[in-house]
């Protein structure tokens, strides 16, 4: 009987893989991966557009920046989601894109004599190397992130993203209601005005009723599929909403696909396409400071994904994920683009679809690489109006905030009333860049990446107040906090 018992134990079926490691059928991987790409595409190309135009690069070089960005988004997403050995990749459903925290210092570098685009690339390469070296130190901060801290950070991430979603709905540029004066170029050509950048004027299309109506159509379709859809159709609700919204906008004459025909069919992304980078110590130090900001934000993103997917996140996982941030930034500088971080838009998409498999993001990374080398494909996605994406963005970005609120629901506010102060003040400081954009105009410019990041301000205030009131959490408590209520978003 003993022998039979042992044989039965030895023949027991192996444990099923975690949902994060589940391999889906190819057709589902393609559709769900494309959904991730469409969600992050507008944000992914924003930084190269901003920096390229600030440097007054010709349109062909701006397009090269965008292609390089898409290519590296895919490459770094593969490293982060698929993993590379024991050193790189958190192996969660993470989509990587250029961080907006790097825009302000890069624009400052662009205005410095002798810097230019190659000076920016040199700073990015240097910061990537620094980030890989300090990743083990940042990963040891897990004990500073109990649920009261994590919940506050994730809530602010979602609320901050809602501003982007609302501006998408309104049909205007993300974060602003102004555009470059379209009449300026004609006046310059006529000699009436000197050559220079066009001034910003009110965007007449901002808040247009037809834009908001299409966004509402997309939102209602997604909600309808979320309630009545079953299986795969329910999982691709956001993708169906975006496709249907684009079709409706095209029927109403709101979409122009003319750029698709004019784009090249194939173009390789090559290293150092703009020439060899130049390295300035101050620029490297400044960009390294940005990477510290990015990595602290990434810790919050990783913990958010741990909550949504139900997979515990330990110190070693965070260390691999942060190294991938650094490696992605290094590769970004080599391939003519900028610092990389995990995109919080896609954290919300994981919660909406309920699909936890990291292989979906691996598929999305492969799609992005293809888009980077075939400009025509990129132009199709670029033609999707922002108000169509806005209808989907309201759902996804709100899901991020809801995840944070759910985590805070498990915090003890009765016996530890000081936790109320932690949440109240951390959320208040996190709202500063949203409600008072120019509050830091008299402070040192070098602090701009910190002072204009509501996520970082929330993290700093929440961590400091938690240490003041509750002391350092044990490693076990910190990891338990990351696991708390992990099934609430299913």
Secondary structure, 3 states (H helix, E strand, C coil): CHHHHHHHHHCCCCCCCCHHHCCCCHHHHHHHHHHHHHHHHHHHHHHHHHHHHHCCCCHHHHHHHHHHHHHHHHHHHHHHHHCECCCECCCCCCCEEECHHHHHHHHHHHCCCCCHHHHHHHHHHHHHHHHHHHHHHHHHHHHHCCHHHHHHHHHHHHHHHHHHHHHHHHCCCCCCCEEECCCHHHHHHCCCCCCCCCCEEECCCCCCHHHHHHHHHHHHHHHHHHHHCCCHHHHCHHHHHHHHHHHHHHHCCCCCCHHHHHCCCCCCCCCCCCCCCCCCHHHHHHHHHHHHHHHHHHHHHHHHHHHHHCCCCCHHHHHHHHHHHHHHHHHHHHCCCCCEEECHHHHHHHHHHCCCCHHHHHHHHHHHHHHHHCHHHHHHHHCCCHHHHHHHHHHHHHHHHHHHHHHHCCCCCCCCCHHHHHHHHHHHHHCHHHHCCCCCCCCCHHHHHHHCCHHHHHHHHHHHHHHHHHCCCCHHHHHHHHHCCCCCCC
